[in-house]
Amino acid sequence: MNFNKAIVLGRVTNQPESRSLPSGQSVTSFGVATNRVWKDAQGNKKEDTQFHNIVLFGKLADIASKYLTKGALVLIEGRIQYRSWEGQDGQKKFRT
């Protein structure tokens, strides 16, 4: 059995961008920032922030574009997908 599930709780980093595919299906994309805080061995406070690219399709994309704004707290549940393509400059590009 295989399993690919991700749960991300964080803040929206930019205003969601909506568009339509040639098929007419709605697509909304935005970023989410997550952070964690801990103390190192010497007791110093450390913080790490990660940025996640989120892409939504269909009815969920319509709802997100209507209600989400930059800075809003959001819980996203989905799957991780890796994509690659060749850019206009001929370089291979990757996105998670």
MMTF fields as JSON, N, C-alpha, C and O atoms, coordinates in Angstrom:
{
  "mmtfVersion": "1.0.0",
  "mmtfProducer": "UNKNOWN",
  "numBonds": 383,
  "numAtoms": 384,
  "numGroups": 96,
  "numChains": 1,
  "numModels": 1,
  "chainsPerModel": [1],
  "groupsPerChain": [96],
  "chainIdList": ["A"],
  "bondAtomList": [4, 2, 8, 6, 12, 10, 16, 14, 20, 18, 24, 22, 28, 26, 32, 30, 36, 34, 40, 38, 44, 42, 48, 46, 52, 50, 56, 54, 60, 58, 64, 62, 68, 66, 72, 70, 76, 74, 80, 78, 84, 82, 88, 86, 92, 90, 96, 94, 100, 98, 104, 102, 108, 106, 112, 110, 116, 114, 120, 118, 124, 122, 128, 126, 132, 130, 136, 134, 140, 138, 144, 142, 148, 146, 152, 150, 156, 154, 160, 158, 164, 162, 168, 166, 172, 170, 176, 174, 180, 178, 184, 182, 188, 186, 192, 190, 196, 194, 200, 198, 204, 202, 208, 206, 212, 210, 216, 214, 220, 218, 224, 222, 228, 226, 232, 230, 236, 234, 240, 238, 244, 242, 248, 246, 252, 250, 256, 254, 260, 258, 264, 262, 268, 266, 272, 270, 276, 274, 280, 278, 284, 282, 288, 286, 292, 290, 296, 294, 300, 298, 304, 302, 308, 306, 312, 310, 316, 314, 320, 318, 324, 322, 328, 326, 332, 330, 336, 334, 340, 338, 344, 342, 348, 346, 352, 350, 356, 354, 360, 358, 364, 362, 368, 366, 372, 370, 376, 374, 380, 378],
  "bondOrderList": [1, 1, 1, 1, 1, 1, 1, 1, 1, 1, 1, 1, 1, 1, 1, 1, 1, 1, 1, 1, 1, 1, 1, 1, 1, 1, 1, 1, 1, 1, 1, 1, 1, 1, 1, 1, 1, 1, 1, 1, 1, 1, 1, 1, 1, 1, 1, 1, 1, 1, 1, 1, 1, 1, 1, 1, 1, 1, 1, 1, 1, 1, 1, 1, 1, 1, 1, 1, 1, 1, 1, 1, 1, 1, 1, 1, 1, 1, 1, 1, 1, 1, 1, 1, 1, 1, 1, 1, 1, 1, 1, 1, 1, 1, 1],
  "groupList": [{"groupName": "MET", "atomNameList": ["N", "CA", "C", "O"], "elementList": ["N", "C", "C", "O"], "formalChargeList": [0, 0, 0, 0], "bondAtomList": [1, 0, 2, 1, 3, 2], "bondOrderList": [1, 1, 2], "singleLetterCode": "M", "chemCompType": "L-PEPTIDE LINKING"}, {"groupName": "ASN", "atomNameList": ["N", "CA", "C", "O"], "elementList": ["N", "C", "C", "O"], "formalChargeList": [0, 0, 0, 0], "bondAtomList": [1, 0, 2, 1, 3, 2], "bondOrderList": [1, 1, 2], "singleLetterCode": "N", "chemCompType": "L-PEPTIDE LINKING"}, {"groupName": "PHE", "atomNameList": ["N", "CA", "C", "O"], "elementList": ["N", "C", "C", "O"], "formalChargeList": [0, 0, 0, 0], "bondAtomList": [1, 0, 2, 1, 3, 2], "bondOrderList": [1, 1, 2], "singleLetterCode": "F", "chemCompType": "L-PEPTIDE LINKING"}, {"groupName": "LYS", "atomNameList": ["N", "CA", "C", "O"], "elementList": ["N", "C", "C", "O"], "formalChargeList": [0, 0, 0, 0], "bondAtomList": [1, 0, 2, 1, 3, 2], "bondOrderList": [1, 1, 2], "singleLetterCode": "K", "chemCompType": "L-PEPTIDE LINKING"}, {"groupName": "ALA", "atomNameList": ["N", "CA", "C", "O"], "elementList": ["N", "C", "C", "O"], "formalChargeList": [0, 0, 0, 0], "bondAtomList": [1, 0, 2, 1, 3, 2], "bondOrderList": [1, 1, 2], "singleLetterCode": "A", "chemCompType": "L-PEPTIDE LINKING"}, {"groupName": "ILE", "atomNameList": ["N", "CA", "C", "O"], "elementList": ["N", "C", "C", "O"], "formalChargeList": [0, 0, 0, 0], "bondAtomList": [1, 0, 2, 1, 3, 2], "bondOrderList": [1, 1, 2], "singleLetterCode": "I", "chemCompType": "L-PEPTIDE LINKING"}, {"groupName": "VAL", "atomNameList": ["N", "CA", "C", "O"], "elementList": ["N", "C", "C", "O"], "formalChargeList": [0, 0, 0, 0], "bondAtomList": [1, 0, 2, 1, 3, 2], "bondOrderList": [1, 1, 2], "singleLetterCode": "V", "chemCompType": "L-PEPTIDE LINKING"}, {"groupName": "LEU", "atomNameList": ["N", "CA", "C", "O"], "elementList": ["N", "C", "C", "O"], "formalChargeList": [0, 0, 0, 0], "bondAtomList": [1, 0, 2, 1, 3, 2], "bondOrderList": [1, 1, 2], "singleLetterCode": "L", "chemCompType": "L-PEPTIDE LINKING"}, {"groupName": "GLY", "atomNameList": ["N", "CA", "C", "O"], "elementList": ["N", "C", "C", "O"], "formalChargeList": [0, 0, 0, 0], "bondAtomList": [1, 0, 2, 1, 3, 2], "bondOrderList": [1, 1, 2], "singleLetterCode": "G", "chemCompType": "PEPTIDE LINKING"}, {"groupName": "ARG", "atomNameList": ["N", "CA", "C", "O"], "elementList": ["N", "C", "C", "O"], "formalChargeList": [0, 0, 0, 0], "bondAtomList": [1, 0, 2, 1, 3, 2], "bondOrderList": [1, 1, 2], "singleLetterCode": "R", "chemCompType": "L-PEPTIDE LINKING"}, {"groupName": "THR", "atomNameList": ["N", "CA", "C", "O"], "elementList": ["N", "C", "C", "O"], "formalChargeList": [0, 0, 0, 0], "bondAtomList": [1, 0, 2, 1, 3, 2], "bondOrderList": [1, 1, 2], "singleLetterCode": "T", "chemCompType": "L-PEPTIDE LINKING"}, {"groupName": "GLN", "atomNameList": ["N", "CA", "C", "O"], "elementList": ["N", "C", "C", "O"], "formalChargeList": [0, 0, 0, 0], "bondAtomList": [1, 0, 2, 1, 3, 2], "bondOrderList": [1, 1, 2], "singleLetterCode": "Q", "chemCompType": "L-PEPTIDE LINKING"}, {"groupName": "PRO", "atomNameList": ["N", "CA", "C", "O"], "elementList": ["N", "C", "C", "O"], "formalChargeList": [0, 0, 0, 0], "bondAtomList": [1, 0, 2, 1, 3, 2], "bondOrderList": [1, 1, 2], "singleLetterCode": "P", "chemCompType": "L-PEPTIDE LINKING"}, {"groupName": "GLU", "atomNameList": ["N", "CA", "C", "O"], "elementList": ["N", "C", "C", "O"], "formalChargeList": [0, 0, 0, 0], "bondAtomList": [1, 0, 2, 1, 3, 2], "bondOrderList": [1, 1, 2], "singleLetterCode": "E", "chemCompType": "L-PEPTIDE LINKING"}, {"groupName": "SER", "atomNameList": ["N", "CA", "C", "O"], "elementList": ["N", "C", "C", "O"], "formalChargeList": [0, 0, 0, 0], "bondAtomList": [1, 0, 2, 1, 3, 2], "bondOrderList": [1, 1, 2], "singleLetterCode": "S", "chemCompType": "L-PEPTIDE LINKING"}, {"groupName": "TRP", "atomNameList": ["N", "CA", "C", "O"], "elementList": ["N", "C", "C", "O"], "formalChargeList": [0, 0, 0, 0], "bondAtomList": [1, 0, 2, 1, 3, 2], "bondOrderList": [1, 1, 2], "singleLetterCode": "W", "chemCompType": "L-PEPTIDE LINKING"}, {"groupName": "ASP", "atomNameList": ["N", "CA", "C", "O"], "elementList": ["N", "C", "C", "O"], "formalChargeList": [0, 0, 0, 0], "bondAtomList": [1, 0, 2, 1, 3, 2], "bondOrderList": [1, 1, 2], "singleLetterCode": "D", "chemCompType": "L-PEPTIDE LINKING"}, {"groupName": "HIS", "atomNameList": ["N", "CA", "C", "O"], "elementList": ["N", "C", "C", "O"], "formalChargeList": [0, 0, 0, 0], "bondAtomList": [1, 0, 2, 1, 3, 2], "bondOrderList": [1, 1, 2], "singleLetterCode": "H", "chemCompType": "L-PEPTIDE LINKING"}, {"groupName": "TYR", "atomNameList": ["N", "CA", "C", "O"], "elementList": ["N", "C", "C", "O"], "formalChargeList": [0, 0, 0, 0], "bondAtomList": [1, 0, 2, 1, 3, 2], "bondOrderList": [1, 1, 2], "singleLetterCode": "Y", "chemCompType": "L-PEPTIDE LINKING"}],
  "groupTypeList": [0, 1, 2, 1, 3, 4, 5, 6, 7, 8, 9, 6, 10, 1, 11, 12, 13, 14, 9, 14, 7, 12, 14, 8, 11, 14, 6, 10, 14, 2, 8, 6, 4, 10, 1, 9, 6, 15, 3, 16, 4, 11, 8, 1, 3, 3, 13, 16, 10, 11, 2, 17, 1, 5, 6, 7, 2, 8, 3, 7, 4, 16, 5, 4, 14, 3, 18, 7, 10, 3, 8, 4, 7, 6, 7, 5, 13, 8, 9, 5, 11, 18, 9, 14, 15, 13, 8, 11, 16, 8, 11, 3, 3, 2, 9, 10],
  "groupIdList": [1, 2, 3, 4, 5, 6, 7, 8, 9, 10, 11, 12, 13, 14, 15, 16, 17, 18, 19, 20, 21, 22, 23, 24, 25, 26, 27, 28, 29, 30, 31, 32, 33, 34, 35, 36, 37, 38, 39, 40, 41, 42, 43, 44, 45, 46, 47, 48, 49, 50, 51, 52, 53, 54, 55, 56, 57, 58, 59, 60, 61, 62, 63, 64, 65, 66, 67, 68, 69, 70, 71, 72, 73, 74, 75, 76, 77, 78, 79, 80, 81, 82, 83, 84, 85, 86, 87, 88, 89, 90, 91, 92, 93, 94, 95, 96],
  "secStructList": [7, 7, 7, 7, 7, 3, 3, 3, 3, 3, 3, 3, 7, 1, 7, 7, 3, 3, 3, 3, 7, 6, 6, 1, 7, 3, 3, 3, 3, 3, 3, 3, 3, 3, 3, 3, 3, 3, 3, 7, 6, 6, 1, 7, 3, 3, 3, 3, 3, 3, 3, 3, 3, 3, 3, 3, 3, 2, 2, 2, 2, 2, 2, 2, 2, 2, 2, 7, 7, 6, 6, 7, 3, 3, 3, 3, 3, 3, 7, 7, 7, 7, 3, 3, 3, 3, 7, 6, 6, 1, 7, 3, 3, 3, 3, 7],
  "xCoordList": [0.847, 0.0, 0.889, 1.906, 0.503, 1.223, 0.356, -0.872, 1.013, 0.283, 0.999, 2.195, 0.302, 0.87, -0.132, -1.096, 0.094, -0.814, -0.005, 0.963, -0.424, 0.248, -0.802, -1.878, -0.488, -1.333, -0.456, 0.577, -0.881, -0.104, -1.0, -2.092, -0.54, -1.243, -0.317, 0.761, -0.726, 0.135, -0.607, -1.835, 0.159, -0.391, -0.226, 0.81, -1.258, -1.206, -0.201, -0.286, 0.761, 1.845, 1.569, 2.208, 0.64, 0.312, -1.151, -1.743, -1.719, -3.122, -3.302, -2.569, -4.255, -4.459, -4.708, -5.435, -4.092, -4.244, -5.121, -4.856, -6.171, -7.103, -6.969, -6.682, -7.182, -7.186, -8.025, -8.487, -8.218, -8.97, -8.108, -7.343, -8.233, -7.557, -8.314, -9.468, -7.692, -8.412, -9.715, -10.647, -9.782, -11.003, -12.102, -13.247, -11.75, -12.707, -12.631, -13.288, -11.843, -11.717, -10.963, -9.964, -11.451, -10.807, -9.558, -9.505, -8.537, -7.294, -6.934, -6.946, -6.614, -6.16, -4.851, -4.722, -3.88, -2.582, -2.179, -2.505, -1.461, -0.978, 0.1, 0.313, 0.77, 1.796, 1.32, 0.458, 1.896, 1.626, 2.964, 3.832, 3.13, 4.341, 4.046, 3.034, 4.951, 4.871, 6.167, 7.219, 6.08, 7.307, 7.312, 6.273, 8.512, 8.651, 9.689, 10.631, 9.5, 10.392, 10.867, 10.077, 12.163, 12.733, 13.952, 14.416, 14.457, 15.679, 16.783, 16.57, 17.959, 19.092, 19.717, 19.218, 20.794, 21.438, 21.906, 21.982, 22.219, 22.66, 21.501, 21.716, 20.279, 19.108, 18.728, 17.845, 19.376, 19.055, 17.823, 17.665, 16.961, 15.752, 16.095, 16.805, 15.594, 15.816, 14.466, 13.469, 14.427, 13.194, 13.504, 14.516, 12.614, 12.774, 11.438, 10.396, 11.467, 10.26, 10.388, 11.422, 9.321, 9.263, 8.12, 7.097, 8.305, 7.291, 6.791, 7.583, 5.481, 4.848, 4.003, 3.297, 4.076, 3.24, 1.979, 2.048, 0.821, -0.457, -1.204, -1.281, -1.75, -2.56, -3.867, -3.863, -4.983, -6.314, -7.064, -6.857, -7.932, -8.675, -10.173, -10.604, -10.969, -12.416, -13.105, -12.728, -14.126, -14.944, -14.108, -14.333, -13.149, -12.285, -11.463, -11.223, -11.034, -10.304, -11.193, -10.736, -12.452, -13.394, -13.61, -13.631, -13.77, -13.998, -12.773, -12.9, -11.578, -10.344, -10.143, -9.768, -10.386, -10.176, -11.171, -10.885, -12.327, -13.349, -13.059, -13.293, -12.548, -12.449, -11.04, -10.89, -10.004, -8.653, -8.012, -8.184, -7.28, -6.531, -5.143, -4.907, -4.242, -2.877, -2.918, -3.608, -2.177, -2.093, -3.093, -2.976, -4.075, -5.089, -4.473, -3.589, -4.947, -4.533, -5.341, -6.564, -4.654, -5.334, -4.786, -3.596, -5.683, -5.304, -5.563, -6.693, -4.511, -4.595, -4.307, -3.329, -5.153, -4.915, -4.927, -5.872, -3.876, -3.793, -2.648, -2.309, -2.054, -0.934, 0.214, 0.012, 1.412, 2.601, 2.809, 2.761, 3.039, 3.285, 4.485, 4.593, 5.386, 6.568, 6.366, 5.907, 6.71, 6.6, 7.929, 8.671, 8.222, 9.408, 9.053, 8.189, 9.72, 9.519, 10.771, 11.652, 10.836, 11.969, 11.55, 10.572, 12.301, 11.988, 12.344, 12.956, 11.956, 12.256, 13.748, 14.192, 14.527, 15.988, 16.655, 17.881, 15.846, 16.383, 16.785, 17.183, 16.69, 17.042, 15.866, 14.711, 16.157, 15.111, 14.702, 15.555, 13.402, 12.865, 12.027, 11.457, 11.973, 11.256, 10.35, 10.649, 9.236, 8.342, 7.706, 7.359, 7.559, 6.887, 5.5, 4.732],
  "yCoordList": [-1.181, 0.0, 1.24, 1.281, 2.244, 3.511, 4.603, 4.517, 5.642, 6.695, 8.02, 8.118, 9.034, 10.357, 11.367, 11.714, 11.841, 12.79, 13.837, 13.526, 15.083, 16.181, 17.049, 17.281, 17.523, 18.465, 19.658, 19.512, 20.839, 22.063, 23.076, 23.377, 23.602, 24.647, 25.846, 25.777, 26.933, 28.108, 29.33, 29.342, 30.356, 31.636, 31.778, 31.42, 32.305, 32.573, 33.693, 34.742, 33.48, 34.452, 35.466, 36.518, 35.177, 36.122, 35.948, 34.894, 36.981, 36.913, 35.779, 35.726, 34.873, 33.764, 34.253, 35.222, 33.568, 33.897, 32.845, 31.649, 33.293, 32.379, 32.471, 33.534, 31.34, 31.283, 30.076, 29.321, 29.902, 28.757, 27.982, 28.564, 26.674, 25.811, 25.881, 26.311, 25.468, 25.454, 24.657, 24.932, 23.686, 22.886, 23.649, 23.201, 24.811, 25.606, 25.388, 26.102, 24.415, 24.125, 25.261, 25.762, 25.658, 26.715, 26.188, 25.037, 27.066, 26.753, 27.97, 29.096, 27.751, 28.826, 28.396, 27.266, 29.303, 28.998, 30.12, 31.288, 29.732, 30.673, 29.988, 28.782, 30.75, 30.209, 30.158, 30.933, 29.234, 29.13, 29.02, 28.246, 29.793, 29.749, 29.004, 29.247, 28.088, 27.394, 27.655, 27.858, 27.648, 27.839, 26.931, 26.451, 26.713, 25.969, 26.689, 27.289, 26.618, 27.273, 26.209, 25.383, 26.225, 25.263, 25.893, 26.959, 25.227, 25.661, 24.676, 23.464, 25.191, 24.315, 23.802, 24.086, 23.057, 22.442, 23.466, 23.159, 24.677, 25.733, 26.548, 27.481, 26.21, 26.918, 28.148, 28.903, 28.365, 29.511, 29.209, 28.108, 30.209, 30.051, 30.042, 30.925, 29.05, 28.93, 28.933, 28.502, 29.42, 29.429, 29.084, 29.514, 28.301, 27.906, 28.107, 27.695, 28.742, 28.97, 28.246, 28.315, 27.554, 26.858, 27.455, 27.863, 27.499, 28.044, 26.926, 26.166, 26.842, 25.769, 26.366, 27.353, 25.769, 26.168, 25.313, 24.085, 25.981, 25.286, 25.543, 26.682, 24.49, 24.607, 23.855, 22.684, 24.542, 23.958, 23.955, 24.831, 22.971, 22.836, 22.787, 22.435, 23.146, 22.998, 23.886, 25.041, 23.327, 24.069, 24.583, 25.693, 23.782, 24.209, 25.438, 26.315, 25.504, 26.677, 27.916, 28.996, 27.769, 28.895, 29.396, 30.604, 28.479, 28.846, 29.555, 30.576, 29.011, 29.613, 31.022, 31.924, 31.222, 32.553, 33.566, 34.762, 33.085, 33.978, 34.372, 35.515, 33.421, 33.655, 33.85, 34.466, 33.353, 33.468, 34.811, 35.322, 35.364, 36.596, 36.434, 35.554, 37.286, 37.256, 37.396, 38.266, 36.537, 36.58, 35.687, 35.47, 35.163, 34.311, 32.981, 32.445, 32.464, 31.143, 30.1, 30.2, 29.101, 28.116, 26.725, 26.552, 25.733, 24.332, 23.665, 23.649, 23.118, 22.479, 20.99, 20.615, 20.155, 18.725, 18.274, 18.557, 17.572, 17.13, 16.159, 15.385, 16.212, 15.331, 16.157, 17.255, 15.618, 16.274, 15.778, 14.577, 16.713, 16.362, 17.151, 18.352, 16.474, 17.103, 17.245, 16.312, 18.41, 18.639, 19.167, 19.821, 18.883, 19.444, 19.817, 19.192, 20.836, 21.285, 22.012, 22.338, 22.259, 22.985, 24.437, 24.718, 25.361, 26.776, 27.348, 26.672, 28.601, 29.272, 29.401, 29.492, 29.409, 29.512, 28.15, 28.061, 27.088, 25.752, 25.008, 23.845, 25.651, 25.027, 24.208, 24.608, 23.069, 22.253, 22.9, 23.256, 23.051, 23.687, 22.662, 21.737, 22.856, 21.931, 22.706, 23.841, 22.082, 22.675, 21.553, 20.502, 21.789, 20.833, 21.378, 20.743],
  "zCoordList": [0.0, 0.0, 0.0, 0.691, -0.773, -0.83, -0.229, -0.242, 0.305, 0.997, 0.787, 1.06, 0.313, 0.103, 0.64, -0.042, 1.864, 2.494, 3.238, 3.933, 3.079, 3.772, 4.456, 3.905, 5.645, 6.364, 6.719, 7.373, 6.279, 6.504, 7.2, 6.719, 8.334, 9.064, 9.115, 9.705, 8.508, 8.485, 7.981, 7.898, 7.648, 7.191, 5.686, 5.126, 5.038, 3.597, 3.366, 4.004, 2.449, 2.247, 1.151, 1.115, 0.265, -0.8, -1.186, -0.955, -1.77, -2.18, -3.191, -4.179, -2.972, -3.907, -5.334, -5.552, -6.302, -7.715, -8.37, -8.255, -9.06, -9.714, -11.221, -11.772, -11.879, -13.338, -13.736, -12.88, -15.025, -15.539, -16.507, -17.277, -16.468, -17.43, -18.756, -18.777, -19.862, -21.143, -21.077, -21.832, -20.191, -20.023, -19.288, -19.241, -18.709, -17.956, -16.46, -15.702, -16.015, -14.585, -13.886, -14.401, -12.714, -11.919, -11.233, -10.799, -11.143, -10.435, -9.592, -10.089, -8.325, -7.439, -6.8, -6.328, -6.787, -6.172, -5.224, -5.433, -4.179, -3.175, -2.354, -2.478, -1.526, -0.653, 0.787, 1.202, 1.541, 2.979, 3.702, 3.298, 4.766, 5.585, 6.879, 7.535, 7.238, 8.519, 9.269, 8.663, 10.576, 11.347, 12.566, 13.022, 13.074, 14.328, 15.171, 14.652, 16.473, 17.438, 18.411, 18.868, 18.731, 19.679, 20.354, 19.95, 21.376, 22.043, 21.716, 21.744, 21.407, 21.102, 22.397, 23.485, 22.28, 23.443, 24.477, 25.666, 24.026, 24.948, 25.502, 26.276, 25.116, 25.628, 24.812, 25.22, 23.668, 22.819, 21.97, 21.442, 21.853, 21.055, 19.57, 19.089, 18.846, 17.401, 16.714, 17.294, 15.473, 14.705, 13.255, 12.702, 12.648, 11.253, 10.549, 11.059, 9.377, 8.592, 7.258, 6.595, 6.879, 5.592, 4.775, 5.326, 3.458, 2.561, 1.642, 1.084, 1.495, 0.735, -0.391, -0.184, -1.578, -2.707, -2.691, -2.64, -2.735, -2.683, -3.994, -4.455, -4.587, -5.797, -5.564, -5.185, -5.795, -5.606, -6.934, -7.774, -7.117, -8.36, -8.093, -6.995, -9.109, -9.065, -8.049, -7.85, -7.406, -6.448, -5.274, -4.791, -4.819, -3.718, -4.112, -3.283, -5.368, -5.861, -5.824, -5.448, -6.209, -6.177, -4.753, -4.517, -3.809, -2.405, -1.839, -1.163, -2.115, -1.59, -2.136, -1.388, -3.421, -4.006, -3.438, -3.382, -3.024, -2.468, -1.01, -0.619, -0.207, 1.235, 1.786, 2.841, 1.116, 1.666, 1.312, 0.206, 2.26, 2.035, 2.638, 3.466, 2.213, 2.738, 4.259, 4.788, 4.958, 6.414, 7.126, 8.332, 6.4, 7.026, 7.46, 6.792, 8.576, 9.052, 8.286, 8.19, 7.744, 6.908, 7.204, 7.468, 7.155, 7.297, 5.952, 5.465, 5.359, 4.053, 4.231, 4.876, 3.662, 3.652, 2.199, 1.462, 1.788, 0.407, 0.212, 1.107, -0.98, -1.292, -1.851, -2.369, -1.741, -2.279, -3.701, -3.968, -4.603, -6.0, -6.492, -6.242, -7.192, -7.761, -9.268, -9.927, -9.81, -11.248, -11.76, -11.028, -13.009, -13.653, -15.082, -15.697, -15.61, -16.97, -17.44, -16.644, -18.722, -19.289, -19.49, -20.182, -18.878, -18.971, -20.333, -21.16, -20.561, -21.829, -22.065, -23.21, -20.99, -21.107, -21.319, -21.376, -21.436, -21.676, -20.415, -20.489, -19.258, -17.986, -17.463, -17.614, -16.85, -16.235, -14.92, -14.107, -14.71, -13.512, -12.741, -13.318, -11.421, -10.557, -9.611, -9.239, -9.225, -8.233, -7.422, -7.961, -6.125, -5.258, -4.953, -4.232]
}
